[in-house]
Amino acid sequence: MNDAREGYIELDGDAFWYEEAGAGPALVLLHGFSFDAACWDLQFPHWAAQRRVIRYELRGFGRSTRRARETGAASALPAHVQDLFELCAALGVARADLVGVSLGANVALAAALARPEFVRSLSLVSPGLPGHRWTTPRPPDEAAAHARARGVAAAKRYWFGHPIFEAARARPVARALLAEMIERYDGWQWTHDGAAPLPPIEARLGEVRAPALIVGGARDCDGYREIAAALGDGISGAERVTIEAAGHVPNLEVPDTFNELIDAFLARVDAAAASTAPP
């Protein structure tokens, strides 16, 4: 992957770390809550051999700063979506396939609702769903409660040990990546209400027009499995796949299976685009 390029892009007073490689249709990777771009270490080289792949760190995570736009609960998702559009514009990307895990899937879904013409396809991995009624405690809320009661260091230990990451902890490479990302995470959102529920969008699922793939793990918690089912039912034409051996982060837990699944979906998207292209 000799053509990989990384750097920072300034947007509205903040610096966003990004990396890109490859050529072809643009594929943008969006990491999960408390994670950073290393979330995609097992995918980035693979997809860079096939298309133009871009990964970046969301505002307030990893090496990206959070000085300008407010990132509390009420505005976090709109800010992340606007950041996505502006970063892609700065990189000359007018249309993209989006792959997001957890929080990143929320950003991808909201982007498809905000600007349908921008999103060529959606791969939503272990997504949340603003507005969904949880019947059990929401995992980010549990971690935030630990941070407020016992401090960020204790919350990191709790979060790493959470049942949603059991499948990741059982695999050495996934366990190491998970541990490193959580260790780097500064916990700001836990102590500033940045993990709180977001304004609902569940009622708008029927507006999604992009081809969508919903990926979940059979070993994830009930709430996320319920959300995957709701998205599969609510988004017209959506494909839904449950990976039996995976938990909340299938891209780390079963990377070969995950990569093949996304490859096949994107191949179908490519074929559909080619069939409708003008002669």
C-alpha atoms as an extended CHARMM CRD file, in Angstrom:
* protein
*
       279  EXT
         1         1  MET       CA              0.0000000000        0.0000000000        0.0000000000  PROA      1               0.0000000000
         2         2  ASN       CA              2.6680000000        2.4400000000       -1.1360000000  PROA      2               0.0000000000
         3         3  ASP       CA              0.1910000000        5.1200000000       -2.2030000000  PROA      3               0.0000000000
         4         4  ALA       CA             -1.2760000000        5.7120000000        1.2860000000  PROA      4               0.0000000000
         5         5  ARG       CA             -1.4460000000        9.3810000000        2.2130000000  PROA      5               0.0000000000
         6         6  GLU       CA             -2.2760000000       10.8110000000        5.6160000000  PROA      6               0.0000000000
         7         7  GLY       CA             -2.5330000000       14.2520000000        7.1170000000  PROA      7               0.0000000000
         8         8  TYR       CA             -4.8630000000       16.7910000000        8.6770000000  PROA      8               0.0000000000
         9         9  ILE       CA             -7.6780000000       18.8230000000        7.1740000000  PROA      9               0.0000000000
        10        10  GLU       CA             -8.8000000000       22.0240000000        8.9000000000  PROA      10              0.0000000000
        11        11  LEU       CA            -12.5750000000       22.3880000000        9.1330000000  PROA      11              0.0000000000
        12        12  ASP       CA            -14.2890000000       25.1810000000       11.0170000000  PROA      12              0.0000000000
        13        13  GLY       CA            -11.3920000000       25.6520000000       13.4170000000  PROA      13              0.0000000000
        14        14  ASP       CA            -10.7020000000       21.9780000000       14.0770000000  PROA      14              0.0000000000
        15        15  ALA       CA             -8.1010000000       19.5930000000       12.6880000000  PROA      15              0.0000000000
        16        16  PHE       CA             -9.2170000000       16.2080000000       11.3580000000  PROA      16              0.0000000000
        17        17  TRP       CA             -6.7590000000       13.3770000000       10.9010000000  PROA      17              0.0000000000
        18        18  TYR       CA             -7.3670000000       11.2860000000        7.7830000000  PROA      18              0.0000000000
        19        19  GLU       CA             -5.7110000000        8.6550000000        5.6300000000  PROA      19              0.0000000000
        20        20  GLU       CA             -6.5180000000        7.6230000000        2.0660000000  PROA      20              0.0000000000
        21        21  ALA       CA             -5.1980000000        5.1240000000       -0.4370000000  PROA      21              0.0000000000
        22        22  GLY       CA             -6.1840000000        3.4320000000       -3.6720000000  PROA      22              0.0000000000
        23        23  ALA       CA             -8.1940000000        4.5360000000       -6.6810000000  PROA      23              0.0000000000
        24        24  GLY       CA            -11.7250000000        4.0710000000       -7.9460000000  PROA      24              0.0000000000
        25        25  PRO       CA            -15.1090000000        4.6460000000       -6.3010000000  PROA      25              0.0000000000
        26        26  ALA       CA            -14.7560000000        6.4450000000       -2.9630000000  PROA      26              0.0000000000
        27        27  LEU       CA            -15.2920000000        4.3230000000        0.1500000000  PROA      27              0.0000000000
        28        28  VAL       CA            -15.4070000000        6.2070000000        3.4670000000  PROA      28              0.0000000000
        29        29  LEU       CA            -14.9510000000        4.3430000000        6.7570000000  PROA      29              0.0000000000
        30        30  LEU       CA            -16.5280000000        5.6920000000        9.9570000000  PROA      30              0.0000000000
        31        31  HSD       CA            -15.3370000000        4.3240000000       13.2980000000  PROA      31              0.0000000000
        32        32  GLY       CA            -17.3280000000        3.6380000000       16.4470000000  PROA      32              0.0000000000
        33        33  PHE       CA            -17.7310000000        5.3990000000       19.7900000000  PROA      33              0.0000000000
        34        34  SER       CA            -14.5490000000        5.4500000000       21.9140000000  PROA      34              0.0000000000
        35        35  PHE       CA            -12.6260000000        4.1540000000       18.8730000000  PROA      35              0.0000000000
        36        36  ASP       CA            -10.3510000000        5.7990000000       16.3160000000  PROA      36              0.0000000000
        37        37  ALA       CA             -9.1300000000        5.0470000000       12.8000000000  PROA      37              0.0000000000
        38        38  ALA       CA             -7.3350000000        1.8910000000       13.9790000000  PROA      38              0.0000000000
        39        39  CYS       CA            -10.8140000000        0.3680000000       14.0310000000  PROA      39              0.0000000000
        40        40  TRP       CA            -10.2490000000       -0.2080000000       10.3000000000  PROA      40              0.0000000000
        41        41  ASP       CA             -6.6980000000       -1.5850000000       10.3680000000  PROA      41              0.0000000000
        42        42  LEU       CA             -7.9310000000       -4.9950000000        9.1920000000  PROA      42              0.0000000000
        43        43  GLN       CA             -9.9200000000       -3.4900000000        6.2930000000  PROA      43              0.0000000000
        44        44  PHE       CA             -7.9970000000       -0.4550000000        5.0380000000  PROA      44              0.0000000000
        45        45  PRO       CA             -5.2330000000       -2.2450000000        3.0530000000  PROA      45              0.0000000000
        46        46  HSD       CA             -7.7170000000       -4.7830000000        1.7060000000  PROA      46              0.0000000000
        47        47  TRP       CA            -10.0560000000       -2.1710000000        0.2610000000  PROA      47              0.0000000000
        48        48  ALA       CA             -7.2560000000        0.1340000000       -0.8980000000  PROA      48              0.0000000000
        49        49  ALA       CA             -6.3860000000       -2.5430000000       -3.4530000000  PROA      49              0.0000000000
        50        50  GLN       CA             -9.8760000000       -2.2390000000       -4.9570000000  PROA      50              0.0000000000
        51        51  ARG       CA            -11.0750000000        1.3510000000       -4.6380000000  PROA      51              0.0000000000
        52        52  ARG       CA            -10.2710000000        4.7630000000       -3.1540000000  PROA      52              0.0000000000
        53        53  VAL       CA            -10.6310000000        4.2420000000        0.5840000000  PROA      53              0.0000000000
        54        54  ILE       CA            -10.6930000000        7.0490000000        3.1510000000  PROA      54              0.0000000000
        55        55  ARG       CA            -10.6880000000        6.7190000000        6.9190000000  PROA      55              0.0000000000
        56        56  TYR       CA            -10.6610000000        9.5900000000        9.3560000000  PROA      56              0.0000000000
        57        57  GLU       CA            -11.1410000000       10.2510000000       13.0340000000  PROA      57              0.0000000000
        58        58  LEU       CA            -14.4140000000       11.8310000000       14.0590000000  PROA      58              0.0000000000
        59        59  ARG       CA            -14.4310000000       15.1940000000       15.7880000000  PROA      59              0.0000000000
        60        60  GLY       CA            -13.2300000000       14.7380000000       19.3740000000  PROA      60              0.0000000000
        61        61  PHE       CA            -11.8550000000       11.2310000000       18.8390000000  PROA      61              0.0000000000
        62        62  GLY       CA             -8.2940000000       10.0820000000       18.2280000000  PROA      62              0.0000000000
        63        63  ARG       CA             -6.1170000000       12.7980000000       16.7130000000  PROA      63              0.0000000000
        64        64  SER       CA             -9.0300000000       15.0100000000       15.6180000000  PROA      64              0.0000000000
        65        65  THR       CA             -9.7990000000       18.0090000000       17.8090000000  PROA      65              0.0000000000
        66        66  ARG       CA            -13.1170000000       19.2490000000       19.2140000000  PROA      66              0.0000000000
        67        67  ARG       CA            -12.5680000000       22.9590000000       19.7640000000  PROA      67              0.0000000000
        68        68  ALA       CA            -15.1340000000       24.5460000000       17.4590000000  PROA      68              0.0000000000
        69        69  ARG       CA            -18.4710000000       22.8090000000       17.0630000000  PROA      69              0.0000000000
        70        70  GLU       CA            -20.3710000000       21.7800000000       20.1440000000  PROA      70              0.0000000000
        71        71  THR       CA            -20.2960000000       17.9940000000       20.5780000000  PROA      71              0.0000000000
        72        72  GLY       CA            -22.8180000000       17.4510000000       23.3640000000  PROA      72              0.0000000000
        73        73  ALA       CA            -25.6720000000       15.0010000000       22.9920000000  PROA      73              0.0000000000
        74        74  ALA       CA            -28.0680000000       17.3140000000       21.1480000000  PROA      74              0.0000000000
        75        75  SER       CA            -25.6350000000       18.3500000000       18.4210000000  PROA      75              0.0000000000
        76        76  ALA       CA            -23.1040000000       15.5040000000       18.1660000000  PROA      76              0.0000000000
        77        77  LEU       CA            -24.7110000000       13.6530000000       15.2810000000  PROA      77              0.0000000000
        78        78  PRO       CA            -25.4640000000       16.7350000000       13.1150000000  PROA      78              0.0000000000
        79        79  ALA       CA            -21.9050000000       17.9640000000       13.7160000000  PROA      79              0.0000000000
        80        80  HSD       CA            -20.3950000000       14.6190000000       12.7260000000  PROA      80              0.0000000000
        81        81  VAL       CA            -22.5380000000       14.5220000000        9.5770000000  PROA      81              0.0000000000
        82        82  GLN       CA            -21.5290000000       18.0340000000        8.5580000000  PROA      82              0.0000000000
        83        83  ASP       CA            -17.8920000000       17.1450000000        9.2230000000  PROA      83              0.0000000000
        84        84  LEU       CA            -18.2250000000       14.1320000000        6.9170000000  PROA      84              0.0000000000
        85        85  PHE       CA            -19.6000000000       16.2530000000        4.0820000000  PROA      85              0.0000000000
        86        86  GLU       CA            -16.9780000000       18.9800000000        4.4890000000  PROA      86              0.0000000000
        87        87  LEU       CA            -14.0500000000       16.5800000000        4.7870000000  PROA      87              0.0000000000
        88        88  CYS       CA            -15.1320000000       14.7140000000        1.6710000000  PROA      88              0.0000000000
        89        89  ALA       CA            -15.5620000000       17.9960000000       -0.2030000000  PROA      89              0.0000000000
        90        90  ALA       CA            -12.0300000000       18.9760000000        0.7990000000  PROA      90              0.0000000000
        91        91  LEU       CA            -10.8020000000       15.6650000000       -0.6320000000  PROA      91              0.0000000000
        92        92  GLY       CA            -12.7700000000       16.1110000000       -3.8470000000  PROA      92              0.0000000000
        93        93  VAL       CA            -15.3280000000       13.3860000000       -3.0730000000  PROA      93              0.0000000000
        94        94  ALA       CA            -18.8440000000       14.1940000000       -4.3060000000  PROA      94              0.0000000000
        95        95  ARG       CA            -20.3690000000       10.7410000000       -3.8180000000  PROA      95              0.0000000000
        96        96  ALA       CA            -19.2960000000        7.8320000000       -1.6420000000  PROA      96              0.0000000000
        97        97  ASP       CA            -20.0380000000        4.3970000000       -0.3180000000  PROA      97              0.0000000000
        98        98  LEU       CA            -20.1860000000        4.6310000000        3.4810000000  PROA      98              0.0000000000
        99        99  VAL       CA            -19.2390000000        1.8810000000        5.9250000000  PROA      99              0.0000000000
       100       100  GLY       CA            -19.8290000000        2.7210000000        9.5770000000  PROA      100             0.0000000000
       101       101  VAL       CA            -19.6260000000        0.7100000000       12.7660000000  PROA      101             0.0000000000
       102       102  SER       CA            -21.7570000000        1.6140000000       15.8140000000  PROA      102             0.0000000000
       103       103  LEU       CA            -21.5680000000        5.4340000000       16.1420000000  PROA      103             0.0000000000
       104       104  GLY       CA            -20.0870000000        5.5410000000       12.6440000000  PROA      104             0.0000000000
       105       105  ALA       CA            -23.1620000000        3.7300000000       11.3410000000  PROA      105             0.0000000000
       106       106  ASN       CA            -25.3510000000        6.4020000000       12.9590000000  PROA      106             0.0000000000
       107       107  VAL       CA            -23.3530000000        9.0770000000       11.1340000000  PROA      107             0.0000000000
       108       108  ALA       CA            -23.6630000000        7.2150000000        7.8260000000  PROA      108             0.0000000000
       109       109  LEU       CA            -27.4160000000        6.7500000000        8.2130000000  PROA      109             0.0000000000
       110       110  ALA       CA            -27.9570000000       10.4000000000        9.1340000000  PROA      110             0.0000000000
       111       111  ALA       CA            -25.8380000000       11.4450000000        6.1400000000  PROA      111             0.0000000000
       112       112  ALA       CA            -28.0420000000        9.3860000000        3.8160000000  PROA      112             0.0000000000
       113       113  LEU       CA            -31.1030000000       11.1890000000        5.1650000000  PROA      113             0.0000000000
       114       114  ALA       CA            -29.5110000000       14.6370000000        5.0120000000  PROA      114             0.0000000000
       115       115  ARG       CA            -28.0470000000       14.3560000000        1.4970000000  PROA      115             0.0000000000
       116       116  PRO       CA            -29.3110000000       11.3320000000       -0.4350000000  PROA      116             0.0000000000
       117       117  GLU       CA            -27.3590000000       12.3310000000       -3.5370000000  PROA      117             0.0000000000
       118       118  PHE       CA            -24.0610000000       12.0340000000       -1.6390000000  PROA      118             0.0000000000
       119       119  VAL       CA            -24.4800000000        8.4300000000       -0.4680000000  PROA      119             0.0000000000
       120       120  ARG       CA            -24.0630000000        5.7240000000       -3.1060000000  PROA      120             0.0000000000
       121       121  SER       CA            -24.4970000000        2.8950000000       -0.5880000000  PROA      121             0.0000000000
       122       122  LEU       CA            -24.7150000000        2.2540000000        3.1540000000  PROA      122             0.0000000000
       123       123  SER       CA            -23.0810000000       -0.5490000000        5.1170000000  PROA      123             0.0000000000
       124       124  LEU       CA            -24.3400000000       -0.1820000000        8.6900000000  PROA      124             0.0000000000
       125       125  VAL       CA            -22.4370000000       -2.3830000000       11.1330000000  PROA      125             0.0000000000
       126       126  SER       CA            -23.8180000000       -2.8800000000       14.6620000000  PROA      126             0.0000000000
       127       127  PRO       CA            -25.7160000000        0.3910000000       14.2890000000  PROA      127             0.0000000000
       128       128  GLY       CA            -27.4450000000        2.3810000000       16.9410000000  PROA      128             0.0000000000
       129       129  LEU       CA            -30.7290000000        4.0640000000       16.1090000000  PROA      129             0.0000000000
       130       130  PRO       CA            -31.6210000000        7.4320000000       17.6290000000  PROA      130             0.0000000000
       131       131  GLY       CA            -35.1910000000        7.1770000000       18.8770000000  PROA      131             0.0000000000
       132       132  HSD       CA            -35.1220000000        3.4230000000       19.4750000000  PROA      132             0.0000000000
       133       133  ARG       CA            -36.6770000000        2.3850000000       22.7960000000  PROA      133             0.0000000000
       134       134  TRP       CA            -34.1570000000        0.3260000000       24.7100000000  PROA      134             0.0000000000
       135       135  THR       CA            -35.6260000000       -2.2460000000       27.1250000000  PROA      135             0.0000000000
       136       136  THR       CA            -32.2240000000       -2.7870000000       28.7750000000  PROA      136             0.0000000000
       137       137  PRO       CA            -29.5330000000       -0.2060000000       29.6440000000  PROA      137             0.0000000000
       138       138  ARG       CA            -27.8020000000        1.2220000000       26.5840000000  PROA      138             0.0000000000
       139       139  PRO       CA            -24.1030000000        0.2210000000       26.7370000000  PROA      139             0.0000000000
       140       140  PRO       CA            -22.6820000000        3.7480000000       26.1960000000  PROA      140             0.0000000000
       141       141  ASP       CA            -24.9360000000        5.0040000000       28.9980000000  PROA      141             0.0000000000
       142       142  GLU       CA            -23.6000000000        2.3070000000       31.3180000000  PROA      142             0.0000000000
       143       143  ALA       CA            -20.0180000000        3.3340000000       30.5750000000  PROA      143             0.0000000000
       144       144  ALA       CA            -20.8450000000        7.0220000000       31.0300000000  PROA      144             0.0000000000
       145       145  ALA       CA            -22.4090000000        6.2620000000       34.4210000000  PROA      145             0.0000000000
       146       146  HSD       CA            -19.2110000000        4.4870000000       35.4620000000  PROA      146             0.0000000000
       147       147  ALA       CA            -17.1250000000        7.4570000000       34.3290000000  PROA      147             0.0000000000
       148       148  ARG       CA            -19.2040000000        9.9210000000       36.3400000000  PROA      148             0.0000000000
       149       149  ALA       CA            -19.2830000000        7.7230000000       39.4370000000  PROA      149             0.0000000000
       150       150  ARG       CA            -15.7750000000        6.2510000000       39.4240000000  PROA      150             0.0000000000
       151       151  GLY       CA            -13.6980000000        8.2280000000       36.9350000000  PROA      151             0.0000000000
       152       152  VAL       CA            -12.6160000000        7.7220000000       33.3510000000  PROA      152             0.0000000000
       153       153  ALA       CA             -9.9150000000        5.1380000000       34.1100000000  PROA      153             0.0000000000
       154       154  ALA       CA            -12.4370000000        2.8720000000       35.8470000000  PROA      154             0.0000000000
       155       155  ALA       CA            -14.9160000000        3.4110000000       33.0210000000  PROA      155             0.0000000000
       156       156  LYS       CA            -12.3120000000        2.3320000000       30.4690000000  PROA      156             0.0000000000
       157       157  ARG       CA            -11.7750000000       -0.9290000000       32.3490000000  PROA      157             0.0000000000
       158       158  TYR       CA            -15.5350000000       -1.4580000000       32.5390000000  PROA      158             0.0000000000
       159       159  TRP       CA            -15.9860000000       -0.6410000000       28.8510000000  PROA      159             0.0000000000
       160       160  PHE       CA            -13.2300000000       -2.9930000000       27.6990000000  PROA      160             0.0000000000
       161       161  GLY       CA            -14.8510000000       -5.7510000000       29.7650000000  PROA      161             0.0000000000
       162       162  HSD       CA            -18.3950000000       -5.0850000000       28.5640000000  PROA      162             0.0000000000
       163       163  PRO       CA            -20.2700000000       -8.1330000000       27.1990000000  PROA      163             0.0000000000
       164       164  ILE       CA            -20.6740000000       -6.5200000000       23.7590000000  PROA      164             0.0000000000
       165       165  PHE       CA            -16.9030000000       -6.9190000000       23.3080000000  PROA      165             0.0000000000
       166       166  GLU       CA            -16.6980000000      -10.5320000000       24.5110000000  PROA      166             0.0000000000
       167       167  ALA       CA            -16.1500000000      -11.8850000000       20.9960000000  PROA      167             0.0000000000
       168       168  ALA       CA            -13.4180000000       -9.3020000000       20.3660000000  PROA      168             0.0000000000
       169       169  ARG       CA            -11.6220000000      -10.1180000000       23.6120000000  PROA      169             0.0000000000
       170       170  ALA       CA            -11.5330000000      -13.7960000000       22.6030000000  PROA      170             0.0000000000
       171       171  ARG       CA             -9.3850000000      -13.0810000000       19.5220000000  PROA      171             0.0000000000
       172       172  PRO       CA             -5.8120000000      -11.8410000000       20.1090000000  PROA      172             0.0000000000
       173       173  VAL       CA             -5.6150000000       -9.3170000000       17.2520000000  PROA      173             0.0000000000
       174       174  ALA       CA             -9.0720000000       -7.8970000000       17.9520000000  PROA      174             0.0000000000
       175       175  ARG       CA             -8.3830000000       -7.8240000000       21.6940000000  PROA      175             0.0000000000
       176       176  ALA       CA             -5.1590000000       -5.8640000000       21.1840000000  PROA      176             0.0000000000
       177       177  LEU       CA             -6.7520000000       -3.3210000000       18.8310000000  PROA      177             0.0000000000
       178       178  LEU       CA             -9.7380000000       -2.8630000000       21.1540000000  PROA      178             0.0000000000
       179       179  ALA       CA             -7.5080000000       -2.3910000000       24.2010000000  PROA      179             0.0000000000
       180       180  GLU       CA             -5.2760000000        0.1150000000       22.4180000000  PROA      180             0.0000000000
       181       181  MET       CA             -8.1880000000        2.2200000000       21.1420000000  PROA      181             0.0000000000
       182       182  ILE       CA             -9.9590000000        2.3400000000       24.5070000000  PROA      182             0.0000000000
       183       183  GLU       CA             -6.6690000000        3.2110000000       26.2070000000  PROA      183             0.0000000000
       184       184  ARG       CA             -6.1750000000        6.1480000000       23.8050000000  PROA      184             0.0000000000
       185       185  TYR       CA             -9.7630000000        7.3620000000       24.2690000000  PROA      185             0.0000000000
       186       186  ASP       CA             -9.8740000000       10.3420000000       26.6490000000  PROA      186             0.0000000000
       187       187  GLY       CA            -13.4270000000        9.7570000000       27.8930000000  PROA      187             0.0000000000
       188       188  TRP       CA            -14.5770000000       13.3150000000       27.1830000000  PROA      188             0.0000000000
       189       189  GLN       CA            -17.9850000000       12.2880000000       25.8390000000  PROA      189             0.0000000000
       190       190  TRP       CA            -18.6460000000       10.1900000000       28.9430000000  PROA      190             0.0000000000
       191       191  THR       CA            -18.2750000000       13.2050000000       31.2020000000  PROA      191             0.0000000000
       192       192  HSD       CA            -19.8730000000       15.7890000000       28.8910000000  PROA      192             0.0000000000
       193       193  ASP       CA            -23.1100000000       13.9980000000       28.0210000000  PROA      193             0.0000000000
       194       194  GLY       CA            -21.7580000000       13.0860000000       24.5940000000  PROA      194             0.0000000000
       195       195  ALA       CA            -22.9540000000        9.4960000000       24.9600000000  PROA      195             0.0000000000
       196       196  ALA       CA            -26.5660000000       10.4580000000       25.6780000000  PROA      196             0.0000000000
       197       197  PRO       CA            -29.4940000000        9.5520000000       23.4010000000  PROA      197             0.0000000000
       198       198  LEU       CA            -29.7600000000       11.6120000000       20.2200000000  PROA      198             0.0000000000
       199       199  PRO       CA            -32.7870000000       13.1740000000       18.4970000000  PROA      199             0.0000000000
       200       200  PRO       CA            -34.8910000000       10.3690000000       16.9510000000  PROA      200             0.0000000000
       201       201  ILE       CA            -34.6630000000        9.4370000000       13.2880000000  PROA      201             0.0000000000
       202       202  GLU       CA            -36.3880000000        6.0420000000       13.3940000000  PROA      202             0.0000000000
       203       203  ALA       CA            -39.5590000000        7.4520000000       11.8260000000  PROA      203             0.0000000000
       204       204  ARG       CA            -37.5600000000        8.5720000000        8.7630000000  PROA      204             0.0000000000
       205       205  LEU       CA            -36.0990000000        5.2010000000        7.7750000000  PROA      205             0.0000000000
       206       206  GLY       CA            -38.4910000000        4.9560000000        4.8370000000  PROA      206             0.0000000000
       207       207  GLU       CA            -36.7750000000        7.9960000000        3.3050000000  PROA      207             0.0000000000
       208       208  VAL       CA            -33.4610000000        6.1690000000        2.8020000000  PROA      208             0.0000000000
       209       209  ARG       CA            -32.9050000000        5.6140000000       -0.9230000000  PROA      209             0.0000000000
       210       210  ALA       CA            -29.3700000000        4.2210000000       -1.0070000000  PROA      210             0.0000000000
       211       211  PRO       CA            -28.7790000000        0.4640000000       -1.1980000000  PROA      211             0.0000000000
       212       212  ALA       CA            -28.2450000000       -0.6310000000        2.4030000000  PROA      212             0.0000000000
       213       213  LEU       CA            -26.5970000000       -3.5790000000        4.1130000000  PROA      213             0.0000000000
       214       214  ILE       CA            -27.2210000000       -4.1000000000        7.8350000000  PROA      214             0.0000000000
       215       215  VAL       CA            -24.5620000000       -6.2250000000        9.5520000000  PROA      215             0.0000000000
       216       216  GLY       CA            -24.9040000000       -7.4660000000       13.1200000000  PROA      216             0.0000000000
       217       217  GLY       CA            -23.3150000000      -10.0110000000       15.3970000000  PROA      217             0.0000000000
       218       218  ALA       CA            -25.2740000000      -12.8080000000       17.0400000000  PROA      218             0.0000000000
       219       219  ARG       CA            -23.1690000000      -12.2330000000       20.1720000000  PROA      219             0.0000000000
       220       220  ASP       CA            -24.0110000000       -8.5280000000       20.4300000000  PROA      220             0.0000000000
       221       221  CYS       CA            -26.4950000000       -7.3900000000       23.0890000000  PROA      221             0.0000000000
       222       222  ASP       CA            -30.2580000000       -7.6260000000       22.5920000000  PROA      222             0.0000000000
       223       223  GLY       CA            -30.6900000000       -3.9030000000       21.9650000000  PROA      223             0.0000000000
       224       224  TYR       CA            -28.3270000000       -3.7570000000       19.0060000000  PROA      224             0.0000000000
       225       225  ARG       CA            -29.8210000000       -6.9180000000       17.5110000000  PROA      225             0.0000000000
       226       226  GLU       CA            -33.2800000000       -5.3530000000       17.8340000000  PROA      226             0.0000000000
       227       227  ILE       CA            -32.0340000000       -2.2130000000       16.0870000000  PROA      227             0.0000000000
       228       228  ALA       CA            -30.5930000000       -4.2540000000       13.2190000000  PROA      228             0.0000000000
       229       229  ALA       CA            -34.0000000000       -5.8660000000       12.7710000000  PROA      229             0.0000000000
       230       230  ALA       CA            -35.7480000000       -2.4770000000       12.8720000000  PROA      230             0.0000000000
       231       231  LEU       CA            -33.4070000000       -1.0700000000       10.2300000000  PROA      231             0.0000000000
       232       232  GLY       CA            -33.8390000000       -4.1330000000        8.0570000000  PROA      232             0.0000000000
       233       233  ASP       CA            -37.6070000000       -3.6940000000        8.2370000000  PROA      233             0.0000000000
       234       234  GLY       CA            -37.6380000000        0.0960000000        7.9520000000  PROA      234             0.0000000000
       235       235  ILE       CA            -35.2230000000        0.7090000000        5.0630000000  PROA      235             0.0000000000
       236       236  SER       CA            -36.7380000000       -0.2960000000        1.7440000000  PROA      236             0.0000000000
       237       237  GLY       CA            -34.7900000000       -3.0880000000        0.0630000000  PROA      237             0.0000000000
       238       238  ALA       CA            -32.2040000000       -3.3380000000        2.8420000000  PROA      238             0.0000000000
       239       239  GLU       CA            -30.1700000000       -6.5190000000        3.1100000000  PROA      239             0.0000000000
       240       240  ARG       CA            -29.5790000000       -7.8490000000        6.6190000000  PROA      240             0.0000000000
       241       241  VAL       CA            -26.8770000000      -10.3100000000        7.6930000000  PROA      241             0.0000000000
       242       242  THR       CA            -26.1810000000      -11.6900000000       11.1670000000  PROA      242             0.0000000000
       243       243  ILE       CA            -22.7060000000      -13.1460000000       11.7150000000  PROA      243             0.0000000000
       244       244  GLU       CA            -22.9550000000      -15.9560000000       14.2470000000  PROA      244             0.0000000000
       245       245  ALA       CA            -19.3900000000      -15.7080000000       15.5780000000  PROA      245             0.0000000000
       246       246  ALA       CA            -19.3940000000      -11.9170000000       15.9490000000  PROA      246             0.0000000000
       247       247  GLY       CA            -20.3420000000       -9.4810000000       18.6660000000  PROA      247             0.0000000000
       248       248  HSD       CA            -20.3980000000       -5.6810000000       18.4150000000  PROA      248             0.0000000000
       249       249  VAL       CA            -17.3440000000       -5.2080000000       16.1670000000  PROA      249             0.0000000000
       250       250  PRO       CA            -17.4730000000       -7.8590000000       13.4040000000  PROA      250             0.0000000000
       251       251  ASN       CA            -14.7880000000       -6.0550000000       11.4120000000  PROA      251             0.0000000000
       252       252  LEU       CA            -12.3010000000       -6.8290000000       14.2080000000  PROA      252             0.0000000000
       253       253  GLU       CA            -13.7090000000      -10.1590000000       15.3790000000  PROA      253             0.0000000000
       254       254  VAL       CA            -14.1240000000      -11.9540000000       12.0320000000  PROA      254             0.0000000000
       255       255  PRO       CA            -12.2900000000       -9.7000000000        9.5530000000  PROA      255             0.0000000000
       256       256  ASP       CA            -12.0890000000      -12.1530000000        6.6560000000  PROA      256             0.0000000000
       257       257  THR       CA            -15.8060000000      -12.9480000000        6.8140000000  PROA      257             0.0000000000
       258       258  PHE       CA            -16.6150000000       -9.2640000000        7.2190000000  PROA      258             0.0000000000
       259       259  ASN       CA            -14.4260000000       -8.1480000000        4.3180000000  PROA      259             0.0000000000
       260       260  GLU       CA            -15.9280000000      -10.7570000000        1.9950000000  PROA      260             0.0000000000
       261       261  LEU       CA            -19.4350000000       -9.6900000000        3.0020000000  PROA      261             0.0000000000
       262       262  ILE       CA            -18.8010000000       -6.0160000000        2.2510000000  PROA      262             0.0000000000
       263       263  ASP       CA            -16.9020000000       -6.8990000000       -0.9390000000  PROA      263             0.0000000000
       264       264  ALA       CA            -19.9020000000       -8.8160000000       -2.2510000000  PROA      264             0.0000000000
       265       265  PHE       CA            -22.3100000000       -6.0180000000       -1.3600000000  PROA      265             0.0000000000
       266       266  LEU       CA            -20.1490000000       -3.3520000000       -3.0100000000  PROA      266             0.0000000000
       267       267  ALA       CA            -19.8010000000       -5.5490000000       -6.1050000000  PROA      267             0.0000000000
       268       268  ARG       CA            -23.5950000000       -5.5820000000       -6.3770000000  PROA      268             0.0000000000
       269       269  VAL       CA            -23.6550000000       -1.7990000000       -5.9420000000  PROA      269             0.0000000000
       270       270  ASP       CA            -20.9900000000       -1.4240000000       -8.6440000000  PROA      270             0.0000000000
       271       271  ALA       CA            -22.9380000000       -3.6800000000      -11.0050000000  PROA      271             0.0000000000
       272       272  ALA       CA            -26.1810000000       -1.7910000000      -10.4400000000  PROA      272             0.0000000000
       273       273  ALA       CA            -24.4290000000        1.5270000000      -11.0730000000  PROA      273             0.0000000000
       274       274  ALA       CA            -22.8880000000        0.2010000000      -14.2900000000  PROA      274             0.0000000000
       275       275  SER       CA            -26.2320000000       -1.0960000000      -15.5400000000  PROA      275             0.0000000000
       276       276  THR       CA            -27.8750000000        2.3090000000      -15.1450000000  PROA      276             0.0000000000
       277       277  ALA       CA            -24.9800000000        4.3990000000      -16.4750000000  PROA      277             0.0000000000
       278       278  PRO       CA            -25.6350000000        6.2210000000      -19.7550000000  PROA      278             0.0000000000
       279       279  PRO       CA            -24.0570000000        4.5400000000      -22.8140000000  PROA      279             0.0000000000
